[in-house]
Amino acid sequence: MTDVLIITSYFPPETGAASNRIYHLADGLQKHDFKVSVLTPLPNYPTGKIFEAYKGTFKHNSIENNITIHRLWIYASNSKNKLLRLIAMLSYSFSLCCFFMWNKIPKTVIVQSPPLLVAFTSMLFLRSKKRKLILNVSDLWPIAGLELGALKKNLSYKLLEKIERFNYKHANLILGQSNEIISHVTSLFPEKDTFLYRNYPDFVTPKIPKKAHSKGKLKIVYAGLLGIAQGIYRLCQELDYTHIEFHIYGAGAEQNKIQTLISNNSDLDIIYHGEVSRNQLHKILVGYDLTIIPLLNRIYGSVPSKIFEYAKLGLPMIYFGGGEGEKIIQKYHLGWIAKASNYSELNRVISKISPSELNPEFKEKIKESAVKNFDFNIQLQMLINKI
């Protein structure tokens, strides 16, 4: 039995794509006779506050679903203040260093990036000819930070670029969640061993309702993080509600702004439902006509994991984020695309969708395509062969 340590900044009971992705990886490995342990902070995302069940402790160790989980101290914060966010990352890095010094580390380690500093700490302290370091890159920082407007090209940016390259250089294998990530890595290190590891979900899908589309207005749903990158607040302001209802599930930085917008504009057909568990959400989502996957700006390397999750639910999509995600929607016939940031085009695309298109047969075809092309277990086995 091979020991594997996974180092991540997000893990259940935290919610979101990053948490789900790493959990499924850990769970999948342990089901293939790996002895899996996880290093992660005390749960705090996305609120920036330690979850109630974990308050008052500097660390928490447990075994859940045959996975050993070490939850380490962090100065939790989701503040917009860059200094406080830096302190939060450094505090977790400090906890990791302490763990590395006092515990035996397996020969195989998977490190999640970003955050860059957390990945850097792990790569710096654990690099060894006797150890295999696998870097799982889900977003390209600092490039993504530049495109989001969170970073500027200055000395700090150049430092982050050096950290990024250090992480790539010392990884024995780099997993990228998009072809753009793989291309970026190989442009810097042509001989580096890489593997395309998509964010395929692993869950039992609920049945698609046999009823036809909704009568009256189309019911469009967004479910996920209400963060700056997703731009849901702006989306609420720009949508044409003549023929649609817009339903929102989730939480995040823009939540209060969205709720205020709804309360002050009763003419906008927006319904905010709050947060629900992932299992509940899957049962709810199949009842909607279609979903929208937006990004406020096109982010190089980003492919939202919602594409693969919603496809497995048989939920038609409108993709509004640009980049590689558009190609996936088109290649596998999963729905419609609108040019990123072009809200006029988005409204035109929605207005041209015929309700009769959103029938159970179309949804079944989407689900069948996902089962055939986005198989978590086939991908995991290919990864295991490389480990």
QUIURLIN-V247389 format. One record per residue. RES is the residue in one small letter. OMEGA is omega in whole degrees, -180 to 180 (none if undefined). Layout:
res:RES omega:OMEGA
res:RES omega:OMEGA
This chain:
res:m omega:-178
res:t omega:176
res:d omega:177
res:v omega:174
res:l omega:176
res:i omega:179
res:i omega:-175
res:t omega:175
res:s omega:-177
res:y omega:-180
res:f omega:177
res:p omega:17
res:p omega:173
res:e omega:-179
res:t omega:177
res:g omega:-175
res:a omega:-177
res:a omega:179
res:s omega:180
res:n omega:-177
res:r omega:-177
res:i omega:178
res:y omega:-179
res:h omega:176
res:l omega:-180
res:a omega:-179
res:d omega:179
res:g omega:179
res:l omega:-179
res:q omega:176
res:k omega:176
res:h omega:172
res:d omega:168
res:f omega:173
res:k omega:-169
res:v omega:170
res:s omega:-176
res:v omega:171
res:l omega:-177
res:t omega:178
res:p omega:169
res:l omega:-173
res:p omega:-177
res:n omega:-174
res:y omega:5
res:p omega:-174
res:t omega:-175
res:g omega:178
res:k omega:179
res:i omega:180
res:f omega:-173
res:e omega:-176
res:a omega:-176
res:y omega:-180
res:k omega:175
res:g omega:179
res:t omega:178
res:f omega:177
res:k omega:-180
res:h omega:-180
res:n omega:180
res:s omega:172
res:i omega:-177
res:e omega:-178
res:n omega:178
res:n omega:176
res:i omega:177
res:t omega:-175
res:i omega:176
res:h omega:179
res:r omega:-171
res:l omega:-179
res:w omega:174
res:i omega:169
res:y omega:-171
res:a omega:177
res:s omega:170
res:n omega:-178
res:s omega:174
res:k omega:178
res:n omega:-175
res:k omega:-180
res:l omega:179
res:l omega:177
res:r omega:178
res:l omega:179
res:i omega:179
res:a omega:180
res:m omega:180
res:l omega:180
res:s omega:177
res:y omega:176
res:s omega:177
res:f omega:179
res:s omega:178
res:l omega:179
res:c omega:179
res:c omega:180
res:f omega:-179
res:f omega:-177
res:m omega:-171
res:w omega:-178
res:n omega:178
res:k omega:-177
res:i omega:180
res:p omega:-180
res:k omega:179
res:t omega:-178
res:v omega:175
res:i omega:-176
res:v omega:178
res:q omega:176
res:s omega:-3
res:p omega:7
res:p omega:-178
res:l omega:-176
res:l omega:178
res:v omega:177
res:a omega:179
res:f omega:179
res:t omega:-179
res:s omega:-179
res:m omega:-179
res:l omega:-174
res:f omega:-173
res:l omega:-178
res:r omega:-177
res:s omega:178
res:k omega:-178
res:k omega:-176
res:r omega:177
res:k omega:179
res:l omega:180
res:i omega:-178
res:l omega:179
res:n omega:-174
res:v omega:-178
res:s omega:176
res:d omega:-178
res:l omega:172
res:w omega:12
res:p omega:-178
res:i omega:-179
res:a omega:179
res:g omega:178
res:l omega:-178
res:e omega:178
res:l omega:-178
res:g omega:-180
res:a omega:-179
res:l omega:174
res:k omega:-179
res:k omega:179
res:n omega:-179
res:l omega:179
res:s omega:179
res:y omega:179
res:k omega:177
res:l omega:178
res:l omega:176
res:e omega:179
res:k omega:178
res:i omega:178
res:e omega:-179
res:r omega:176
res:f omega:-179
res:n omega:179
res:y omega:-176
res:k omega:-173
res:h omega:176
res:a omega:175
res:n omega:178
res:l omega:179
res:i omega:175
res:l omega:177
res:g omega:-177
res:q omega:177
res:s omega:176
res:n omega:179
res:e omega:177
res:i omega:179
res:i omega:180
res:s omega:179
res:h omega:-179
res:v omega:-177
res:t omega:175
res:s omega:179
res:l omega:-178
res:f omega:-173
res:p omega:-176
res:e omega:-175
res:k omega:177
res:d omega:-177
res:t omega:180
res:f omega:177
res:l omega:-178
res:y omega:-178
res:r omega:180
res:n omega:180
res:y omega:-180
res:p omega:178
res:d omega:180
res:f omega:177
res:v omega:-174
res:t omega:173
res:p omega:-180
res:k omega:177
res:i omega:179
res:p omega:-178
res:k omega:179
res:k omega:177
res:a omega:-180
res:h omega:179
res:s omega:174
res:k omega:-178
res:g omega:-177
res:k omega:173
res:l omega:178
res:k omega:180
res:i omega:-176
res:v omega:167
res:y omega:177
res:a omega:179
res:g omega:-178
res:l omega:176
res:l omega:-176
res:g omega:-179
res:i omega:-175
res:a omega:-177
res:q omega:175
res:g omega:-177
res:i omega:178
res:y omega:178
res:r omega:179
res:l omega:178
res:c omega:-179
res:q omega:-172
res:e omega:-177
res:l omega:173
res:d omega:-173
res:y omega:-178
res:t omega:-175
res:h omega:-177
res:i omega:163
res:e omega:180
res:f omega:-179
res:h omega:-175
res:i omega:173
res:y omega:176
res:g omega:-180
res:a omega:179
res:g omega:-172
res:a omega:-177
res:e omega:-175
res:q omega:-177
res:n omega:178
res:k omega:-180
res:i omega:180
res:q omega:177
res:t omega:178
res:l omega:-179
res:i omega:-177
res:s omega:-178
res:n omega:-177
res:n omega:-177
res:s omega:179
res:d omega:179
res:l omega:-176
res:d omega:-179
res:i omega:177
res:i omega:178
res:y omega:-174
res:h omega:-178
res:g omega:-179
res:e omega:172
res:v omega:179
res:s omega:-178
res:r omega:179
res:n omega:177
res:q omega:-177
res:l omega:-180
res:h omega:180
res:k omega:-179
res:i omega:-172
res:l omega:-177
res:v omega:179
res:g omega:180
res:y omega:-180
res:d omega:179
res:l omega:-179
res:t omega:176
res:i omega:178
res:i omega:-176
res:p omega:164
res:l omega:-178
res:l omega:175
res:n omega:176
res:r omega:-178
res:i omega:-178
res:y omega:178
res:g omega:-175
res:s omega:170
res:v omega:-177
res:p omega:-179
res:s omega:177
res:k omega:-180
res:i omega:-175
res:f omega:-180
res:e omega:-179
res:y omega:177
res:a omega:180
res:k omega:176
res:l omega:-177
res:g omega:-176
res:l omega:178
res:p omega:-173
res:m omega:163
res:i omega:-179
res:y omega:-172
res:f omega:-175
res:g omega:179
res:g omega:173
res:g omega:-173
res:e omega:180
res:g omega:179
res:e omega:-178
res:k omega:-179
res:i omega:178
res:i omega:-178
res:q omega:-176
res:k omega:-174
res:y omega:174
res:h omega:-175
res:l omega:-179
res:g omega:-173
res:w omega:176
res:i omega:172
res:a omega:-177
res:k omega:-178
res:a omega:176
res:s omega:180
res:n omega:-174
res:y omega:176
res:s omega:178
res:e omega:178
res:l omega:180
res:n omega:177
res:r omega:179
res:v omega:-179
res:i omega:-177
res:s omega:-178
res:k omega:179
res:i omega:180
res:s omega:178
res:p omega:-179
res:s omega:178
res:e omega:-173
res:l omega:-176
res:n omega:-179
res:p omega:-180
res:e omega:178
res:f omega:-180
res:k omega:178
res:e omega:178
res:k omega:177
res:i omega:180
res:k omega:179
res:e omega:178
res:s omega:180
res:a omega:179
res:v omega:-178
res:k omega:-169
res:n omega:-176
res:f omega:-175
res:d omega:-178
res:f omega:-173
res:n omega:176
res:i omega:179
res:q omega:-180
res:l omega:180
res:q omega:177
res:m omega:177
res:l omega:-180
res:i omega:179
res:n omega:179
res:k omega:179
res:i omega:none
